[in-house]
Amino acid sequence: MIEIADESQVSRATLYNHYRDKNAVLSALIASEVERLVSVAEGAASPVQALELLSREISGDAALASMRIHDQELLVAVLSHAENPLYLSLAQCLYELVRTEAGTGIAMRWLLGQAMQPLTEIQSREQARALVQGNL
């Protein structure tokens, strides 16, 4: 928490007024990112573009890259529990894109996998197209 306060340029007291511990800070960060990702997907011109943008955003996200190194357990815990409201929010967004439960499950696992193993932009584009066209 000391490092987070220092990097954020806020006092430790201020940080503790808003978050009880490091996990609470990281959970809030993930919640903010999921909201942002849903917004990105909703602004896309097509389902393929939405999935490609989501893939690129997840694969290139600096905060996720840092969490992969320093807080992998928390990242996995938040992203792998289907009961988590963040998981459900992202799943609902994906359902709107692919329109089937099976496609939603595949797309969800595809994107969550990228939180741990990022893709290149070319891979993101090709795999997004294949997901929407049902070629997987």
C-alpha positions in Angstrom: 0.0 0.0 0.0 2.9 2.3 0.7 4.2 1.9 -2.9 0.7 2.4 -4.3 0.3 5.6 -2.3 3.7 6.8 -3.4 3.1 6.0 -7.1 -0.4 7.6 -7.0 0.9 10.6 -5.2 -1.7 10.4 -2.5 -1.2 10.0 1.2 -1.5 6.6 2.8 -4.3 7.9 4.9 -6.3 8.9 1.8 -5.6 5.5 0.2 -6.8 3.7 3.3 -9.9 5.8 3.5 -10.9 4.4 0.1 -9.4 0.9 0.1 -8.8 -1.5 3.0 -5.9 -3.3 1.3 -4.0 -4.0 -1.9 -6.5 -6.5 -3.1 -9.3 -3.9 -2.8 -7.2 -1.5 -4.9 -6.5 -4.1 -7.5 -10.2 -5.2 -7.6 -11.3 -1.6 -8.2 -8.7 -1.3 -11.0 -10.1 -4.5 -12.6 -13.7 -3.3 -12.2 -12.8 0.0 -13.9 -11.0 -1.8 -16.8 -14.0 -4.1 -17.4 -16.3 -1.1 -17.5 -14.0 0.5 -20.0 -13.7 -2.6 -22.1 -17.5 -3.0 -22.3 -17.7 0.6 -23.4 -15.1 0.0 -26.1 -17.0 -3.0 -27.4 -20.3 -1.1 -27.5 -18.8 1.6 -29.6 -17.5 -0.8 -32.3 -19.0 -0.8 -35.8 -19.3 -4.6 -35.9 -18.9 -7.7 -33.8 -15.6 -8.6 -35.4 -14.3 -5.1 -34.7 -15.6 -5.2 -31.1 -13.8 -8.5 -30.4 -10.6 -7.3 -32.1 -10.6 -4.1 -30.1 -11.2 -6.0 -26.9 -8.4 -8.4 -27.7 -6.0 -5.6 -28.5 -7.0 -3.6 -25.4 -6.5 -6.7 -23.1 -3.3 -7.8 -24.7 -1.8 -4.3 -24.6 -3.0 -3.2 -21.1 -0.1 -2.0 -18.9 -2.0 -2.7 -15.7 -2.7 -6.3 -16.7 0.9 -6.7 -17.7 2.0 -5.6 -14.2 -0.6 -7.8 -12.6 0.6 -10.8 -14.6 4.0 -10.3 -13.0 3.2 -9.2 -9.5 -0.4 -10.3 -8.7 -1.1 -13.3 -10.8 -3.2 -15.1 -8.2 -5.6 -12.2 -7.7 -5.9 -11.7 -11.5 -6.8 -15.3 -12.0 -9.3 -15.3 -9.1 -11.2 -12.3 -10.4 -11.2 -13.4 -14.0 -12.1 -17.0 -13.5 -15.2 -16.9 -11.3 -18.4 -17.0 -13.3 -20.3 -15.6 -10.2 -18.2 -12.5 -10.2 -20.2 -9.5 -11.4 -17.3 -8.3 -13.5 -17.2 -11.7 -15.3 -20.9 -11.6 -15.8 -20.8 -8.0 -17.2 -18.1 -9.0 -19.8 -20.0 -12.2 -20.6 -23.2 -10.2 -21.3 -21.3 -7.9 -23.6 -19.8 -10.8 -25.5 -23.3 -12.5 -25.8 -24.5 -9.3 -27.5 -21.7 -9.7 -30.1 -21.8 -13.4 -30.8 -25.5 -14.2 -30.0 -25.0 -17.7 -28.8 -24.2 -19.2 -25.4 -21.5 -21.5 -26.9 -19.9 -18.6 -28.8 -20.0 -16.5 -25.6 -18.2 -19.2 -23.7 -15.6 -19.5 -26.3 -15.1 -15.7 -26.7 -14.9 -15.3 -22.9 -12.2 -18.0 -22.5 -10.4 -16.5 -25.5 -10.3 -13.0 -24.0 -9.6 -14.2 -20.4 -6.7 -16.2 -21.8 -5.2 -13.0 -23.2 -5.1 -11.5 -19.8 -2.5 -14.1 -19.0 -1.0 -14.6 -22.5 -1.3 -11.6 -24.7 -1.8 -11.7 -28.5 -0.3 -9.6 -31.3 -2.5 -7.2 -33.2 -2.5 -9.6 -36.2 -3.5 -12.6 -34.0 -6.3 -10.4 -32.4 -7.7 -9.5 -35.8 -7.6 -13.1 -37.3 -9.0 -14.8 -34.2 -11.8 -12.2 -33.8 -12.9 -12.8 -37.3 -12.8 -16.6 -36.9 -14.8 -16.3 -33.7 -17.6 -14.3 -35.2 -17.6 -16.4 -38.4 -17.7 -19.6 -36.4 -14.4 -20.9 -37.9 -12.9 -22.2 -34.7 
